[in-house]
Amino acid sequence: MILTKKIYLIVLLLFGFTQMAFSQELQLNEDPKVAQLMRTWVDANRTEQRLEGWRVQIMASTDRTQVEQGRNRFRSEYPEVAATSVQEQPYYKLRVGAFRTKQEALMFISTLTGWSGSYPAKDANIHPRDFLEQ
């Protein structure tokens, strides 16, 4: 009888201590400047997310209109493939597709018709949606 009372008392004490431990509250006071900095950083990373990968360069010219015409022609032939033009003085370059590996870019080049001289080009500024469009 005494043993059961002791066990009962121990169980009640343990239950009381666990209730007291779980009822503790921790309050953090964050500097508003730190909170604003974190919000700015998170927002910038959501909107400016870029990945490294490969594109296929199909054209380069010093004439911007010629590259724009090439882009329009490519988009009419391959509407599902992303196409972008970049300017690297003095050239305007038309790059298409978005590939994770160089081998994927080379496989795509083998399917291109009418774009001789195409080659894979490394690109560190690819938006993730460009990978999904293909």
KEKE-3310 file (N, C-alpha, C; in steps of 0.2 Angstrom, whole numbers, plus 5000, padded with zeros to 4 digits):
npx = (5004:5009:5020:5013:5007:5019:5023:5012:5013:5026:5023:5014:5022:5031:5023:5018:5030:5033:5022:5025:5037:5033:5025:5033:5038:5046:5053:5058:5066:5067:5077:5070:5077:5085:5074:5068:5079:5080:5068:5069:5080:5075:5064:5071:5078:5068:5062:5073:5079:5091:5099:5113:5118:5116:5115:5110:5120:5114:5116:5125:5128:5133:5123:5108:5095:5095:5098:5086:5076:5081:5078:5064:5061:5066:5058:5046:5048:5051:5042:5040:5053:5063:5070:5083:5091:5107:5118:5135:5147:5155:5144:5128:5120:5111:5103:5097:5085:5087:5097:5102:5114:5129:5129:5115:5112:5120:5113:5101:5106:5108:5096:5092:5087:5093:5100:5115:5131:5129:5132:5135:5133:5139:5129:5126:5114:5101:5083:5073:5060:5063:5069:5058:5050:5053)
npy = (4994:5006:5007:5009:5021:5029:5028:5033:5047:5050:5049:5060:5071:5071:5073:5086:5093:5092:5099:5111:5114:5114:5125:5136:5151:5159:5173:5183:5197:5205:5216:5229:5233:5222:5213:5220:5219:5205:5203:5210:5204:5191:5193:5199:5187:5179:5185:5187:5175:5165:5152:5142:5136:5129:5136:5137:5145:5152:5162:5177:5194:5211:5219:5223:5222:5212:5201:5201:5198:5186:5180:5181:5172:5160:5158:5156:5144:5135:5136:5132:5133:5142:5158:5170:5186:5192:5206:5208:5218:5220:5213:5207:5193:5178:5167:5151:5140:5131:5122:5110:5103:5101:5091:5089:5101:5099:5088:5094:5103:5094:5092:5104:5112:5122:5131:5133:5131:5133:5132:5126:5136:5142:5148:5158:5164:5160:5159:5150:5146:5145:5132:5124:5127:5119)
npz = (5000:5004:4995:4983:4985:4986:4972:4966:4971:4965:4952:4951:4954:4944:4933:4936:4936:4922:4916:4921:4914:4901:4901:4901:4893:4880:4875:4861:4857:4843:4833:4824:4812:4809:4806:4795:4786:4784:4778:4766:4760:4758:4749:4738:4734:4730:4719:4711:4707:4700:4690:4686:4670:4654:4637:4620:4608:4594:4585:4581:4580:4575:4572:4579:4575:4566:4574:4582:4572:4569:4581:4581:4570:4575:4586:4579:4573:4584:4595:4609:4615:4625:4621:4621:4620:4621:4625:4621:4620:4605:4600:4598:4604:4600:4610:4614:4622:4638:4648:4659:4658:4648:4639:4637:4630:4618:4613:4609:4599:4589:4585:4579:4564:4550:4557:4557:4564:4577:4594:4611:4625:4641:4654:4667:4671:4671:4672:4682:4677:4663:4662:4663:4653:4642)
capx = (5000:5014:5023:5008:5006:5025:5023:5007:5016:5031:5020:5011:5027:5034:5017:5018:5036:5032:5017:5028:5042:5030:5021:5037:5037:5052:5051:5063:5065:5071:5078:5066:5081:5086:5068:5068:5085:5079:5062:5072:5084:5070:5060:5076:5080:5062:5061:5079:5082:5094:5102:5118:5116:5119:5110:5113:5120:5113:5117:5129:5129:5133:5116:5103:5088:5096:5097:5079:5073:5083:5074:5057:5061:5067:5051:5040:5050:5052:5038:5041:5059:5065:5075:5085:5097:5112:5123:5142:5150:5151:5140:5121:5120:5104:5104:5090:5085:5089:5099:5106:5121:5132:5126:5108:5113:5123:5108:5097:5109:5107:5089:5091:5088:5093:5104:5122:5136:5126:5136:5133:5137:5138:5125:5124:5109:5095:5078:5070:5055:5066:5070:5052:5046:5055)
capy = (5000:5012:5007:5012:5028:5032:5028:5038:5053:5051:5051:5066:5076:5071:5076:5093:5096:5092:5104:5118:5115:5116:5131:5141:5155:5162:5179:5186:5204:5206:5223:5230:5234:5215:5210:5223:5217:5199:5203:5213:5198:5185:5196:5199:5180:5176:5188:5187:5168:5163:5146:5141:5130:5130:5138:5136:5151:5151:5168:5183:5200:5218:5222:5221:5221:5205:5196:5201:5195:5179:5177:5180:5166:5154:5157:5153:5137:5132:5141:5130:5134:5149:5162:5177:5189:5196:5210:5208:5223:5224:5209:5204:5186:5175:5161:5148:5134:5131:5115:5109:5100:5103:5085:5091:5106:5096:5084:5099:5106:5089:5092:5110:5112:5128:5135:5130:5135:5133:5129:5127:5142:5142:5154:5158:5169:5157:5159:5143:5144:5143:5125:5121:5128:5114)
capz = (5000:5005:4989:4978:4987:4983:4965:4964:4972:4960:4945:4951:4954:4937:4929:4938:4933:4914:4915:4922:4909:4895:4901:4900:4887:4878:4871:4858:4854:4837:4831:4818:4807:4807:4803:4788:4782:4782:4773:4759:4757:4756:4743:4733:4732:4727:4713:4706:4707:4694:4690:4681:4666:4647:4632:4613:4604:4587:4581:4584:4575:4577:4570:4584:4571:4563:4579:4583:4566:4570:4587:4579:4566:4579:4590:4575:4572:4590:4600:4615:4617:4627:4617:4623:4616:4626:4622:4624:4615:4600:4597:4600:4603:4601:4614:4615:4627:4645:4649:4665:4656:4641:4634:4635:4624:4612:4610:4606:4593:4584:4582:4575:4557:4548:4561:4556:4568:4584:4599:4618:4629:4648:4656:4674:4673:4668:4676:4683:4672:4656:4662:4663:4646:4637)
cpx = (5004:5018:5019:5007:5013:5025:5018:5010:5022:5028:5017:5016:5030:5029:5017:5024:5036:5028:5021:5033:5039:5026:5026:5037:5044:5050:5057:5061:5070:5071:5074:5071:5084:5080:5067:5073:5083:5073:5065:5076:5080:5066:5065:5077:5074:5061:5067:5083:5085:5098:5108:5116:5119:5113:5114:5114:5119:5115:5121:5130:5130:5127:5111:5097:5089:5095:5089:5075:5075:5079:5067:5056:5062:5061:5046:5042:5050:5048:5039:5048:5061:5070:5076:5091:5101:5116:5130:5146:5155:5145:5133:5121:5113:5106:5097:5091:5087:5091:5103:5114:5123:5129:5119:5108:5115:5117:5103:5099:5108:5100:5087:5092:5088:5097:5111:5126:5134:5131:5134:5137:5134:5134:5124:5118:5102:5089:5075:5065:5057:5067:5063:5048:5048:5052)
cpy = (5006:5013:5011:5019:5032:5033:5033:5045:5055:5053:5058:5072:5076:5074:5084:5096:5097:5098:5111:5119:5117:5122:5137:5145:5158:5168:5182:5193:5205:5214:5224:5231:5227:5212:5213:5220:5210:5198:5205:5207:5193:5187:5196:5192:5177:5179:5188:5180:5167:5157:5146:5135:5132:5132:5136:5142:5149:5156:5173:5188:5206:5222:5219:5219:5214:5200:5196:5198:5187:5176:5176:5173:5160:5153:5154:5146:5133:5136:5138:5131:5141:5152:5169:5179:5193:5200:5210:5212:5219:5219:5208:5197:5183:5168:5158:5142:5136:5124:5115:5106:5102:5097:5087:5096:5103:5092:5089:5102:5101:5089:5099:5109:5120:5133:5132:5134:5136:5129:5130:5132:5142:5149:5153:5163:5166:5157:5152:5141:5142:5136:5122:5122:5123:5107)
cpz = (5000:4998:4983:4979:4985:4976:4963:4965:4967:4954:4945:4951:4947:4932:4930:4935:4925:4913:4916:4917:4903:4895:4901:4894:4886:4873:4868:4855:4849:4835:4825:4812:4804:4803:4796:4783:4779:4777:4766:4756:4754:4749:4737:4730:4729:4720:4708:4706:4700:4695:4685:4677:4659:4642:4625:4610:4597:4582:4584:4578:4578:4576:4575:4580:4568:4568:4581:4578:4567:4576:4585:4574:4570:4583:4586:4573:4578:4595:4607:4619:4619:4623:4620:4620:4622:4622:4625:4618:4611:4598:4601:4599:4605:4604:4615:4620:4634:4647:4655:4663:4649:4636:4632:4629:4618:4609:4606:4600:4588:4581:4578:4568:4555:4552:4562:4561:4575:4588:4606:4621:4636:4650:4663:4676:4670:4674:4676:4678:4665:4656:4661:4657:4641:4638)
residu = (MET:ILE:LEU:THR:LYS:LYS:ILE:TYR:LEU:ILE:VAL:LEU:LEU:LEU:PHE:GLY:PHE:THR:GLN:MET:ALA:PHE:SER:GLN:GLU:LEU:GLN:LEU:ASN:GLU:ASP:PRO:LYS:VAL:ALA:GLN:LEU:MET:ARG:THR:TRP:VAL:ASP:ALA:ASN:ARG:THR:GLU:GLN:ARG:LEU:GLU:GLY:TRP:ARG:VAL:GLN:ILE:MET:ALA:SER:THR:ASP:ARG:THR:GLN:VAL:GLU:GLN:GLY:ARG:ASN:ARG:PHE:ARG:SER:GLU:TYR:PRO:GLU:VAL:ALA:ALA:THR:SER:VAL:GLN:GLU:GLN:PRO:TYR:TYR:LYS:LEU:ARG:VAL:GLY:ALA:PHE:ARG:THR:LYS:GLN:GLU:ALA:LEU:MET:PHE:ILE:SER:THR:LEU:THR:GLY:TRP:SER:GLY:SER:TYR:PRO:ALA:LYS:ASP:ALA:ASN:ILE:HIS:PRO:ARG:ASP:PHE:LEU:GLU:GLN)
# end
